Amino acid sequence: MASSPLVDLNDYDLTKTAVNKAAVLDVLSQRGRFEMVDGLIHFDPTGEYVIGYKDIKSDDWWCDDHIPGRPLFPGVLMVEAAAQMCTYDFMHRSHAASDRFVGFGGMNNTRFRGTVIPDSRLIIVGKLARIRSRMFTYYTQGFVEDRMVFESEIMGVVV
């Protein structure tokens, strides 16, 4: 059984971008095919939540191979998108030096609950669970329209 949504997405204007991709890339190190966050809808480094998105397009690099004739956005990339969004939030909350790299520390209680097909927008919600100077934990969920497609507890570590 899926968890309850962390936030009511109806409380947010999902068409607005609070932080654009260029600003996200000023903080994150991933480039090219591994740029998994297209923008943030809600960002408040003093609050509990961060909400971002990844636009899934029919010409994305993985479409021809996962799965031929029926492209499905890979679950591992959903979780990677959540980890990158949480890293952005962590870097602002912790005031970490911009030259620091945050690696994927782990994940718990990960469940994939639906498919993500092109052309759609994956909305990612993160709720801060724990933060230290060198690591973090967030509860995350992903949605397409009103369907929860994944949930996971994400951990990151400054390396």
C-alpha positions as CSV (number, residue, x, y, z in Angstrom):
1,M,0.0,0.0,0.0
2,A,1.4,3.4,-1.0
3,S,2.1,6.0,1.7
4,S,0.0,9.1,1.9
5,P,1.3,11.9,-0.2
6,L,3.9,14.1,1.6
7,V,2.1,17.3,0.4
8,D,-1.1,18.1,-1.4
9,L,0.1,19.0,-4.8
10,N,-3.1,21.0,-5.4
11,D,-1.6,23.6,-3.0
12,Y,1.1,24.4,-5.5
13,D,1.1,25.9,-9.0
14,L,2.8,23.1,-10.9
15,T,3.3,25.2,-14.0
16,K,5.5,27.8,-12.2
17,T,9.3,27.4,-11.8
18,A,10.8,28.9,-8.6
19,V,14.4,27.7,-9.5
20,N,15.3,27.2,-13.1
21,K,17.6,24.5,-14.6
22,A,20.6,26.9,-14.9
23,A,20.4,27.7,-11.2
24,V,20.2,24.0,-10.4
25,L,23.2,23.3,-12.5
26,D,25.2,26.0,-10.6
27,V,25.0,23.7,-7.6
28,L,24.9,20.1,-9.0
29,S,27.8,18.5,-10.7
30,Q,25.9,16.0,-13.0
31,R,26.0,17.0,-16.7
32,G,24.6,15.8,-20.0
33,R,22.5,12.7,-19.8
34,F,22.6,12.7,-16.1
35,E,21.0,16.2,-15.5
36,M,17.9,14.8,-13.9
37,V,16.3,18.0,-12.4
38,D,14.8,20.4,-14.9
39,G,13.6,22.9,-12.2
40,L,12.1,23.4,-8.8
41,I,8.5,24.4,-8.2
42,H,8.9,25.0,-4.5
43,F,12.1,25.8,-2.7
44,D,12.4,27.2,0.8
45,P,15.7,26.2,2.6
46,T,14.1,27.0,5.9
47,G,11.0,24.9,5.4
48,E,10.4,21.1,5.4
49,Y,9.8,20.5,1.7
50,V,11.3,20.9,-1.8
51,I,9.4,20.1,-5.0
52,G,11.0,19.7,-8.3
53,Y,10.4,18.2,-11.7
54,K,11.9,16.3,-14.6
55,D,10.3,16.5,-18.0
56,I,10.2,13.1,-19.7
57,K,10.4,13.5,-23.5
58,S,10.0,11.0,-26.3
59,D,13.4,11.8,-27.7
60,D,15.3,11.2,-24.4
61,W,18.5,9.1,-24.7
62,W,17.0,6.0,-22.9
63,C,13.7,5.8,-24.9
64,D,14.9,3.5,-27.7
65,D,16.4,0.9,-25.3
66,H,14.1,0.9,-22.2
67,I,11.8,-0.7,-23.5
68,P,11.9,-0.9,-27.3
69,G,8.5,0.0,-28.7
70,R,7.2,0.9,-25.2
71,P,9.5,3.4,-23.6
72,L,9.4,3.5,-19.7
73,F,11.4,5.9,-17.7
74,P,13.7,3.7,-15.6
75,G,13.0,3.6,-11.9
76,V,16.7,4.0,-11.1
77,L,16.6,7.4,-12.9
78,M,13.4,8.4,-10.9
79,V,15.4,7.8,-7.7
80,E,18.5,9.6,-9.2
81,A,16.3,12.6,-10.0
82,A,15.0,12.7,-6.4
83,A,18.6,12.4,-5.0
84,Q,19.8,15.3,-7.2
85,M,16.9,17.5,-6.1
86,C,17.5,16.7,-2.4
87,T,21.2,17.4,-2.9
88,Y,20.3,20.9,-4.2
89,D,18.2,21.5,-1.2
90,F,20.9,20.1,1.2
91,M,23.6,22.3,-0.3
92,H,21.5,25.4,0.5
93,R,20.4,24.3,3.9
94,S,23.9,23.3,5.1
95,H,25.7,26.1,3.3
96,A,28.1,23.6,2.0
97,A,31.0,24.8,0.0
98,S,30.2,24.8,-3.7
99,D,33.2,22.6,-4.5
100,R,31.9,19.8,-2.4
101,F,30.4,16.8,-4.1
102,V,27.5,14.9,-2.6
103,G,27.4,11.2,-3.4
104,F,24.5,8.8,-3.3
105,G,24.7,7.3,0.2
106,G,21.8,4.8,0.0
107,M,18.1,4.4,-0.1
108,N,15.5,2.5,2.0
109,N,11.9,1.6,1.6
110,T,11.9,2.2,-2.2
111,R,8.8,1.2,-4.1
112,F,7.9,1.8,-7.7
113,R,4.1,2.2,-7.9
114,G,3.5,3.2,-11.5
115,T,5.1,3.8,-14.9
116,V,6.4,7.0,-16.3
117,I,6.1,7.3,-20.1
118,P,7.0,10.1,-22.5
119,D,5.8,12.8,-22.8
120,S,5.0,13.6,-19.2
121,R,6.3,15.6,-16.2
122,L,7.6,13.8,-13.2
123,I,6.9,15.9,-10.1
124,I,9.3,15.0,-7.2
125,V,8.6,15.9,-3.6
126,G,11.2,15.7,-0.9
127,K,10.7,16.1,2.8
128,L,13.8,16.6,5.0
129,A,14.1,13.8,7.6
130,R,17.6,14.3,8.9
131,I,20.5,16.6,8.2
132,R,24.1,16.7,9.4
133,S,27.1,18.6,8.2
134,R,28.2,15.7,5.9
135,M,25.0,13.7,5.2
136,F,21.3,13.9,4.8
137,T,18.1,11.8,4.6
138,Y,14.9,12.8,2.8
139,Y,11.6,11.1,2.3
140,T,10.8,11.4,-1.4
141,Q,7.8,10.7,-3.7
142,G,7.3,11.0,-7.4
143,F,4.0,11.8,-9.2
144,V,2.7,11.9,-12.7
145,E,-0.5,13.9,-12.7
146,D,-2.2,12.6,-9.6
147,R,-0.6,9.2,-9.5
148,M,2.2,8.3,-7.1
149,V,4.8,6.4,-9.2
150,F,7.6,6.0,-6.6
151,E,8.6,6.6,-3.1
152,S,11.9,6.2,-1.4
153,E,14.0,7.3,1.6
154,I,17.2,8.9,0.0
155,M,20.5,9.4,1.8
156,G,23.4,11.6,0.5
157,V,26.9,11.9,1.8
158,V,29.5,14.7,1.2
159,V,32.5,13.0,-0.4
